[in-house]
Amino acid sequence: MKYLLPLIALFAVSGCYEDTDVTLHEAGVYKGKPDSHVKSYEARADILARRFQQVQTDR
């Protein structure tokens, strides 16, 4: 029973933890992974043009 109060206090304080890692960003620089499903700008433009023609033919 005498270990219960310190255990509860430790558990309550552990909920106040905040990660202090800092992420630095550079303006205009994308550092993420490249899109794997689109090979090039031209391929993406072709896919979007075909989609547009599929839905806009009635207008």
C-alpha positions in Angstrom: 0.0 0.0 0.0 2.9 2.4 0.7 4.1 2.0 -2.9 0.8 2.9 -4.4 0.9 6.7 -3.9 4.4 7.1 -5.5 3.3 4.8 -8.4 0.2 6.9 -9.0 2.3 10.1 -8.9 4.8 8.7 -11.3 2.1 7.7 -13.7 0.4 11.1 -13.5 3.7 13.0 -14.1 4.6 10.8 -17.1 1.5 12.1 -18.9 3.1 15.6 -18.9 6.0 14.5 -21.2 6.6 16.6 -24.3 8.9 15.7 -27.1 11.5 18.4 -27.5 12.9 17.4 -31.0 13.1 20.4 -33.3 12.5 20.1 -37.0 14.2 22.7 -39.1 12.6 23.7 -42.5 14.2 25.6 -45.4 11.9 27.8 -47.5 11.3 26.4 -50.9 13.0 23.0 -50.3 10.9 19.8 -50.1 12.7 17.1 -48.2 10.1 14.4 -48.3 10.1 11.3 -50.4 9.2 11.6 -54.1 5.9 10.3 -55.3 6.4 6.7 -56.4 3.2 6.3 -58.3 3.9 9.2 -60.8 7.0 8.9 -62.9 7.1 12.3 -64.5 5.3 15.6 -64.9 4.2 14.7 -68.4 2.8 11.4 -67.2 0.8 13.1 -64.5 -0.5 15.7 -66.9 -1.6 13.0 -69.3 -3.4 11.1 -66.5 -5.2 14.3 -65.4 -6.2 15.2 -69.0 -7.7 11.7 -69.5 -9.7 12.1 -66.3 -10.9 15.5 -67.3 -12.1 14.2 -70.7 -14.0 11.3 -69.0 -16.2 13.6 -66.9 -16.3 16.8 -69.0 -17.5 15.2 -72.3 -21.2 16.1 -71.7 -20.6 19.8 -71.2 
